[in-house]
Amino acid sequence: MKKVTLKKSLIAAKPNQKATAQSLGLRKIGDSIVHADDAVLAGKIKVLAHLVAVETVND
C-alpha cells in the first residue's frame, strides 16, 4: 500500500497533472490517499512526482 500526499499547489500545474491529481482524489495541499501499489498508481505518481510525497504503508 502507498500513501500519496499532495505537497505543492496545482495552480501552475499542466492540465494533465491537474487531471491526474483529481483522478487520485487530491484537491488541496495536504490531501492524502492510501491506494494499492500497482502499475496504474506508479504511472500517476510519475506524472505528479514533483508535487506529491509517497510513503509505504503497512496494514
N, CA, C and O atoms as a CHARMM CRD file, in Angstrom:
* protein
*
  236
    1    1 MET  N      0.84100  -1.17200   0.00000 PROA 1      0.00000
    2    1 MET  CA     0.00000   0.00000   0.00000 PROA 1      0.00000
    3    1 MET  C      0.88900   1.23800   0.00000 PROA 1      0.00000
    4    1 MET  O      1.94700   1.26400   0.62800 PROA 1      0.00000
    5    2 LYS  N      0.44500   2.24200  -0.70300 PROA 2      0.00000
    6    2 LYS  CA     1.16600   3.51300  -0.77300 PROA 2      0.00000
    7    2 LYS  C      0.25300   4.63600  -0.29700 PROA 2      0.00000
    8    2 LYS  O     -0.93900   4.65400  -0.60300 PROA 2      0.00000
    9    3 LYS  N      0.82100   5.56600   0.45100 PROA 3      0.00000
   10    3 LYS  CA     0.11100   6.76700   0.86600 PROA 3      0.00000
   11    3 LYS  C      0.68200   7.91800   0.04700 PROA 3      0.00000
   12    3 LYS  O      1.88200   8.18700   0.08900 PROA 3      0.00000
   13    4 VAL  N     -0.18800   8.59100  -0.69600 PROA 4      0.00000
   14    4 VAL  CA     0.21500   9.69500  -1.55700 PROA 4      0.00000
   15    4 VAL  C     -0.38900  10.97200  -0.97600 PROA 4      0.00000
   16    4 VAL  O     -1.59600  11.05000  -0.74900 PROA 4      0.00000
   17    5 THR  N      0.47000  11.98000  -0.73500 PROA 5      0.00000
   18    5 THR  CA     0.04000  13.24400  -0.13900 PROA 5      0.00000
   19    5 THR  C      0.43500  14.38400  -1.05700 PROA 5      0.00000
   20    5 THR  O      1.58400  14.47300  -1.49000 PROA 5      0.00000
   21    6 LEU  N     -0.52300  15.26200  -1.35500 PROA 6      0.00000
   22    6 LEU  CA    -0.24900  16.43700  -2.18500 PROA 6      0.00000
   23    6 LEU  C      0.51300  17.46200  -1.35000 PROA 6      0.00000
   24    6 LEU  O      0.01000  17.92600  -0.32600 PROA 6      0.00000
   25    7 LYS  N      1.72200  17.81800  -1.78100 PROA 7      0.00000
   26    7 LYS  CA     2.58200  18.72400  -1.01900 PROA 7      0.00000
   27    7 LYS  C      2.69200  20.11400  -1.63100 PROA 7      0.00000
   28    7 LYS  O      2.99300  21.07600  -0.92400 PROA 7      0.00000
   29    8 LYS  N      2.45300  20.23400  -2.93200 PROA 8      0.00000
   30    8 LYS  CA     2.56200  21.53100  -3.59100 PROA 8      0.00000
   31    8 LYS  C      1.27700  21.83600  -4.34300 PROA 8      0.00000
   32    8 LYS  O      0.48600  20.94300  -4.64600 PROA 8      0.00000
   33    9 SER  N      1.08900  23.10700  -4.63600 PROA 9      0.00000
   34    9 SER  CA    -0.13700  23.58300  -5.26700 PROA 9      0.00000
   35    9 SER  C     -0.26000  23.11900  -6.71400 PROA 9      0.00000
   36    9 SER  O      0.73600  22.91000  -7.40600 PROA 9      0.00000
   37   10 LEU  N     -1.50800  22.96500  -7.15000 PROA 10     0.00000
   38   10 LEU  CA    -1.80400  22.59500  -8.53500 PROA 10     0.00000
   39   10 LEU  C     -2.09400  23.81300  -9.41000 PROA 10     0.00000
   40   10 LEU  O     -2.42300  23.65800 -10.58600 PROA 10     0.00000
   41   11 ILE  N     -1.97900  25.01400  -8.86200 PROA 11     0.00000
   42   11 ILE  CA    -2.35400  26.22100  -9.58900 PROA 11     0.00000
   43   11 ILE  C     -1.59300  26.36500 -10.90500 PROA 11     0.00000
   44   11 ILE  O     -2.19800  26.64200 -11.94000 PROA 11     0.00000
   45   12 ALA  N     -0.28300  26.18200 -10.87500 PROA 12     0.00000
   46   12 ALA  CA     0.52100  26.36100 -12.08400 PROA 12     0.00000
   47   12 ALA  C      0.81300  25.04200 -12.79500 PROA 12     0.00000
   48   12 ALA  O      1.63600  25.00100 -13.71000 PROA 12     0.00000
   49   13 ALA  N      0.15100  23.97000 -12.38600 PROA 13     0.00000
   50   13 ALA  CA     0.38900  22.66000 -12.98100 PROA 13     0.00000
   51   13 ALA  C     -0.23600  22.57100 -14.36700 PROA 13     0.00000
   52   13 ALA  O     -1.18700  23.28500 -14.68500 PROA 13     0.00000
   53   14 LYS  N      0.31500  21.68300 -15.17800 PROA 14     0.00000
   54   14 LYS  CA    -0.22400  21.44300 -16.52000 PROA 14     0.00000
   55   14 LYS  C     -1.57500  20.73300 -16.41200 PROA 14     0.00000
   56   14 LYS  O     -1.84900  20.06500 -15.41400 PROA 14     0.00000
   57   15 PRO  N     -2.40500  20.87600 -17.42600 PROA 15     0.00000
   58   15 PRO  CA    -3.74500  20.26100 -17.37600 PROA 15     0.00000
   59   15 PRO  C     -3.72200  18.75300 -17.11700 PROA 15     0.00000
   60   15 PRO  O     -4.57700  18.24300 -16.39300 PROA 15     0.00000
   61   16 ASN  N     -2.75800  18.03500 -17.69700 PROA 16     0.00000
   62   16 ASN  CA    -2.71100  16.58700 -17.45600 PROA 16     0.00000
   63   16 ASN  C     -2.33500  16.26800 -16.01100 PROA 16     0.00000
   64   16 ASN  O     -2.76500  15.24800 -15.47400 PROA 16     0.00000
   65   17 GLN  N     -1.53900  17.12500 -15.37700 PROA 17     0.00000
   66   17 GLN  CA    -1.17900  16.92900 -13.97700 PROA 17     0.00000
   67   17 GLN  C     -2.37600  17.20100 -13.07100 PROA 17     0.00000
   68   17 GLN  O     -2.59300  16.48300 -12.09500 PROA 17     0.00000
   69   18 LYS  N     -3.15100  18.23500 -13.39300 PROA 18     0.00000
   70   18 LYS  CA    -4.35300  18.52800 -12.62100 PROA 18     0.00000
   71   18 LYS  C     -5.35300  17.38400 -12.72800 PROA 18     0.00000
   72   18 LYS  O     -5.96700  16.99900 -11.73300 PROA 18     0.00000
   73   19 ALA  N     -5.51900  16.84200 -13.92900 PROA 19     0.00000
   74   19 ALA  CA    -6.45300  15.74300 -14.14000 PROA 19     0.00000
   75   19 ALA  C     -6.00700  14.48900 -13.39000 PROA 19     0.00000
   76   19 ALA  O     -6.83300  13.77200 -12.82600 PROA 19     0.00000
   77   20 THR  N     -4.71700  14.23000 -13.38500 PROA 20     0.00000
   78   20 THR  CA    -4.18800  13.07100 -12.67000 PROA 20     0.00000
   79   20 THR  C     -4.40600  13.21500 -11.17300 PROA 20     0.00000
   80   20 THR  O     -4.79900  12.25600 -10.50900 PROA 20     0.00000
   81   21 ALA  N     -4.15600  14.40600 -10.63500 PROA 21     0.00000
   82   21 ALA  CA    -4.37700  14.64700  -9.21000 PROA 21     0.00000
   83   21 ALA  C     -5.85000  14.46400  -8.85900 PROA 21     0.00000
   84   21 ALA  O     -6.17300  13.88100  -7.82400 PROA 21     0.00000
   85   22 GLN  N     -6.73000  14.95200  -9.70300 PROA 22     0.00000
   86   22 GLN  CA    -8.15900  14.81500  -9.44600 PROA 22     0.00000
   87   22 GLN  C     -8.57900  13.34500  -9.50700 PROA 22     0.00000
   88   22 GLN  O     -9.42800  12.91100  -8.72800 PROA 22     0.00000
   89   23 SER  N     -7.99300  12.58200 -10.42300 PROA 23     0.00000
   90   23 SER  CA    -8.34300  11.16300 -10.51800 PROA 23     0.00000
   91   23 SER  C     -7.91900  10.40200  -9.26700 PROA 23     0.00000
   92   23 SER  O     -8.50200   9.36900  -8.93700 PROA 23     0.00000
   93   24 LEU  N     -6.90200  10.91000  -8.57100 PROA 24     0.00000
   94   24 LEU  CA    -6.48000  10.30700  -7.30700 PROA 24     0.00000
   95   24 LEU  C     -7.28300  10.83600  -6.12100 PROA 24     0.00000
   96   24 LEU  O     -7.19700  10.28900  -5.02100 PROA 24     0.00000
   97   25 GLY  N     -8.05600  11.88700  -6.33500 PROA 25     0.00000
   98   25 GLY  CA    -8.84000  12.47000  -5.25700 PROA 25     0.00000
   99   25 GLY  C     -8.06900  13.51100  -4.46000 PROA 25     0.00000
  100   25 GLY  O     -8.43100  13.81700  -3.32300 PROA 25     0.00000
  101   26 LEU  N     -7.00900  14.05600  -5.04700 PROA 26     0.00000
  102   26 LEU  CA    -6.19500  15.08100  -4.38700 PROA 26     0.00000
  103   26 LEU  C     -6.62400  16.44200  -4.90200 PROA 26     0.00000
  104   26 LEU  O     -6.46700  16.74000  -6.08600 PROA 26     0.00000
  105   27 ARG  N     -7.16800  17.27500  -4.01100 PROA 27     0.00000
  106   27 ARG  CA    -7.65700  18.58400  -4.41500 PROA 27     0.00000
  107   27 ARG  C     -6.85400  19.71200  -3.79400 PROA 27     0.00000
  108   27 ARG  O     -6.46600  20.65900  -4.47800 PROA 27     0.00000
  109   28 LYS  N     -6.60400  19.60700  -2.48300 PROA 28     0.00000
  110   28 LYS  CA    -5.92600  20.67400  -1.75800 PROA 28     0.00000
  111   28 LYS  C     -4.60200  20.16200  -1.19600 PROA 28     0.00000
  112   28 LYS  O     -4.40400  18.95800  -1.03200 PROA 28     0.00000
  113   29 ILE  N     -3.71000  21.09100  -0.90600 PROA 29     0.00000
  114   29 ILE  CA    -2.44900  20.72500  -0.28300 PROA 29     0.00000
  115   29 ILE  C     -2.75000  20.02900   1.04200 PROA 29     0.00000
  116   29 ILE  O     -3.55100  20.51200   1.84200 PROA 29     0.00000
  117   30 GLY  N     -2.10400  18.89800   1.25800 PROA 30     0.00000
  118   30 GLY  CA    -2.31900  18.12900   2.48400 PROA 30     0.00000
  119   30 GLY  C     -3.27200  16.96400   2.31100 PROA 30     0.00000
  120   30 GLY  O     -3.33600  16.09700   3.18200 PROA 30     0.00000
  121   31 ASP  N     -4.01200  16.91600   1.22000 PROA 31     0.00000
  122   31 ASP  CA    -4.90100  15.78600   0.96500 PROA 31     0.00000
  123   31 ASP  C     -4.07100  14.51600   0.75300 PROA 31     0.00000
  124   31 ASP  O     -3.01900  14.55100   0.11400 PROA 31     0.00000
  125   32 SER  N     -4.55800  13.39700   1.29500 PROA 32     0.00000
  126   32 SER  CA    -3.85300  12.12200   1.18500 PROA 32     0.00000
  127   32 SER  C     -4.79900  11.02400   0.75100 PROA 32     0.00000
  128   32 SER  O     -6.00200  11.08100   1.00500 PROA 32     0.00000
  129   33 ILE  N     -4.23500  10.02100   0.09100 PROA 33     0.00000
  130   33 ILE  CA    -4.97000   8.80700  -0.24300 PROA 33     0.00000
  131   33 ILE  C     -4.07100   7.61800   0.06400 PROA 33     0.00000
  132   33 ILE  O     -2.84500   7.72200   0.00400 PROA 33     0.00000
  133   34 VAL  N     -4.68000   6.50900   0.38600 PROA 34     0.00000
  134   34 VAL  CA    -3.95900   5.25400   0.52900 PROA 34     0.00000
  135   34 VAL  C     -4.50300   4.33300  -0.54500 PROA 34     0.00000
  136   34 VAL  O     -5.71200   4.12300  -0.64500 PROA 34     0.00000
  137   35 HSD  N     -3.59800   3.78400  -1.35200 PROA 35     0.00000
  138   35 HSD  CA    -4.01900   3.02300  -2.51600 PROA 35     0.00000
  139   35 HSD  C     -3.11900   1.80100  -2.66900 PROA 35     0.00000
  140   35 HSD  O     -1.95900   1.82300  -2.25800 PROA 35     0.00000
  141   36 ALA  N     -3.65400   0.74500  -3.25600 PROA 36     0.00000
  142   36 ALA  CA    -2.84800  -0.44600  -3.53000 PROA 36     0.00000
  143   36 ALA  C     -1.72800  -0.09400  -4.50900 PROA 36     0.00000
  144   36 ALA  O     -1.92800   0.67700  -5.44700 PROA 36     0.00000
  145   37 ASP  N     -0.56900  -0.66000  -4.28100 PROA 37     0.00000
  146   37 ASP  CA     0.59500  -0.37600  -5.12200 PROA 37     0.00000
  147   37 ASP  C      0.51400  -1.21700  -6.39100 PROA 37     0.00000
  148   37 ASP  O      0.70200  -2.43300  -6.34600 PROA 37     0.00000
  149   38 ASP  N      0.23700  -0.57800  -7.51100 PROA 38     0.00000
  150   38 ASP  CA     0.17800  -1.27100  -8.79400 PROA 38     0.00000
  151   38 ASP  C      0.74300  -0.36500  -9.88800 PROA 38     0.00000
  152   38 ASP  O      1.17800   0.75300  -9.61300 PROA 38     0.00000
  153   39 ALA  N      0.73300  -0.85100 -11.11800 PROA 39     0.00000
  154   39 ALA  CA     1.32500  -0.11700 -12.23400 PROA 39     0.00000
  155   39 ALA  C      0.58700   1.18000 -12.53300 PROA 39     0.00000
  156   39 ALA  O      1.21100   2.17100 -12.91200 PROA 39     0.00000
  157   40 VAL  N     -0.72000   1.18700 -12.36800 PROA 40     0.00000
  158   40 VAL  CA    -1.50800   2.39200 -12.62900 PROA 40     0.00000
  159   40 VAL  C     -1.10600   3.50100 -11.66000 PROA 40     0.00000
  160   40 VAL  O     -0.88300   4.64000 -12.06800 PROA 40     0.00000
  161   41 LEU  N     -1.01500   3.16400 -10.38300 PROA 41     0.00000
  162   41 LEU  CA    -0.61900   4.15300  -9.38500 PROA 41     0.00000
  163   41 LEU  C      0.80800   4.63000  -9.63900 PROA 41     0.00000
  164   41 LEU  O      1.09800   5.81500  -9.47300 PROA 41     0.00000
  165   42 ALA  N      1.69000   3.74200 -10.03300 PROA 42     0.00000
  166   42 ALA  CA     3.07900   4.12700 -10.30800 PROA 42     0.00000
  167   42 ALA  C      3.15100   5.14500 -11.43800 PROA 42     0.00000
  168   42 ALA  O      3.95000   6.08000 -11.37800 PROA 42     0.00000
  169   43 GLY  N      2.32500   4.97600 -12.46500 PROA 43     0.00000
  170   43 GLY  CA     2.29200   5.92700 -13.56900 PROA 43     0.00000
  171   43 GLY  C      1.76300   7.28200 -13.13900 PROA 43     0.00000
  172   43 GLY  O      2.27300   8.31500 -13.57200 PROA 43     0.00000
  173   44 LYS  N      0.75000   7.28600 -12.29500 PROA 44     0.00000
  174   44 LYS  CA     0.18700   8.54500 -11.80400 PROA 44     0.00000
  175   44 LYS  C      1.18800   9.26900 -10.90500 PROA 44     0.00000
  176   44 LYS  O      1.30900  10.49300 -10.96300 PROA 44     0.00000
  177   45 ILE  N      1.90000   8.51400 -10.08100 PROA 45     0.00000
  178   45 ILE  CA     2.91800   9.11500  -9.21600 PROA 45     0.00000
  179   45 ILE  C      4.03600   9.71000 -10.06000 PROA 45     0.00000
  180   45 ILE  O      4.58400  10.75600  -9.71200 PROA 45     0.00000
  181   46 LYS  N      4.37600   9.06400 -11.15200 PROA 46     0.00000
  182   46 LYS  CA     5.43500   9.58100 -12.03400 PROA 46     0.00000
  183   46 LYS  C      5.04400  10.93500 -12.62100 PROA 46     0.00000
  184   46 LYS  O      5.88600  11.82500 -12.73900 PROA 46     0.00000
  185   47 VAL  N      3.78300  11.09500 -12.98600 PROA 47     0.00000
  186   47 VAL  CA     3.29400  12.36600 -13.53500 PROA 47     0.00000
  187   47 VAL  C      3.34000  13.47000 -12.47900 PROA 47     0.00000
  188   47 VAL  O      3.62800  14.62500 -12.79100 PROA 47     0.00000
  189   48 LEU  N      3.05400  13.10800 -11.23400 PROA 48     0.00000
  190   48 LEU  CA     2.94800  14.08800 -10.15100 PROA 48     0.00000
  191   48 LEU  C      4.14700  14.07100  -9.20100 PROA 48     0.00000
  192   48 LEU  O      4.05300  14.59900  -8.09400 PROA 48     0.00000
  193   49 ALA  N      5.25300  13.48500  -9.60300 PROA 49     0.00000
  194   49 ALA  CA     6.38100  13.25100  -8.69400 PROA 49     0.00000
  195   49 ALA  C      6.85900  14.51000  -7.98700 PROA 49     0.00000
  196   49 ALA  O      7.24300  14.44700  -6.81900 PROA 49     0.00000
  197   50 HSD  N      6.84600  15.64900  -8.66600 PROA 50     0.00000
  198   50 HSD  CA     7.35400  16.89500  -8.07600 PROA 50     0.00000
  199   50 HSD  C      6.32200  17.59000  -7.19000 PROA 50     0.00000
  200   50 HSD  O      6.63500  18.59500  -6.55000 PROA 50     0.00000
  201   51 LEU  N      5.09900  17.06700  -7.14700 PROA 51     0.00000
  202   51 LEU  CA     4.02300  17.69900  -6.37700 PROA 51     0.00000
  203   51 LEU  C      3.57900  16.88100  -5.16500 PROA 51     0.00000
  204   51 LEU  O      2.88500  17.40000  -4.29000 PROA 51     0.00000
  205   52 VAL  N      3.97100  15.61300  -5.10500 PROA 52     0.00000
  206   52 VAL  CA     3.46900  14.72600  -4.06400 PROA 52     0.00000
  207   52 VAL  C      4.60100  14.09800  -3.25800 PROA 52     0.00000
  208   52 VAL  O      5.75400  14.06400  -3.68500 PROA 52     0.00000
  209   53 ALA  N      4.23100  13.60000  -2.07300 PROA 53     0.00000
  210   53 ALA  CA     5.11900  12.79000  -1.25100 PROA 53     0.00000
  211   53 ALA  C      4.49200  11.41000  -1.16600 PROA 53     0.00000
  212   53 ALA  O      3.27900  11.28100  -0.99600 PROA 53     0.00000
  213   54 VAL  N      5.32900  10.36700  -1.28600 PROA 54     0.00000
  214   54 VAL  CA     4.84900   8.99700  -1.29300 PROA 54     0.00000
  215   54 VAL  C      5.47800   8.24200  -0.13300 PROA 54     0.00000
  216   54 VAL  O      6.69000   8.30000   0.07400 PROA 54     0.00000
  217   55 GLU  N      4.64400   7.53000   0.62500 PROA 55     0.00000
  218   55 GLU  CA     5.10900   6.69900   1.73500 PROA 55     0.00000
  219   55 GLU  C      4.56500   5.29500   1.55700 PROA 55     0.00000
  220   55 GLU  O      3.47500   5.11000   1.01500 PROA 55     0.00000
  221   56 THR  N      5.31400   4.31600   2.00600 PROA 56     0.00000
  222   56 THR  CA     4.82000   2.94000   2.03000 PROA 56     0.00000
  223   56 THR  C      4.12400   2.72600   3.36000 PROA 56     0.00000
  224   56 THR  O      4.66600   3.05100   4.41700 PROA 56     0.00000
  225   57 VAL  N      2.90400   2.17100   3.30000 PROA 57     0.00000
  226   57 VAL  CA     2.10300   1.93800   4.49400 PROA 57     0.00000
  227   57 VAL  C      1.86200   0.43700   4.61900 PROA 57     0.00000
  228   57 VAL  O      1.47100  -0.22700   3.65900 PROA 57     0.00000
  229   58 ASN  N      2.10100  -0.07800   5.81200 PROA 58     0.00000
  230   58 ASN  CA     1.83400  -1.49900   6.06500 PROA 58     0.00000
  231   58 ASN  C      0.54800  -1.63400   6.86200 PROA 58     0.00000
  232   58 ASN  O      0.32100  -0.90000   7.82400 PROA 58     0.00000
  233   59 ASP  N     -0.28800  -2.57000   6.45600 PROA 59     0.00000
  234   59 ASP  CA    -1.56400  -2.76700   7.16300 PROA 59     0.00000
  235   59 ASP  C     -1.37300  -3.63900   8.37600 PROA 59     0.00000
  236   59 ASP  O     -2.33300  -3.91500   9.09500 PROA 59     0.00000
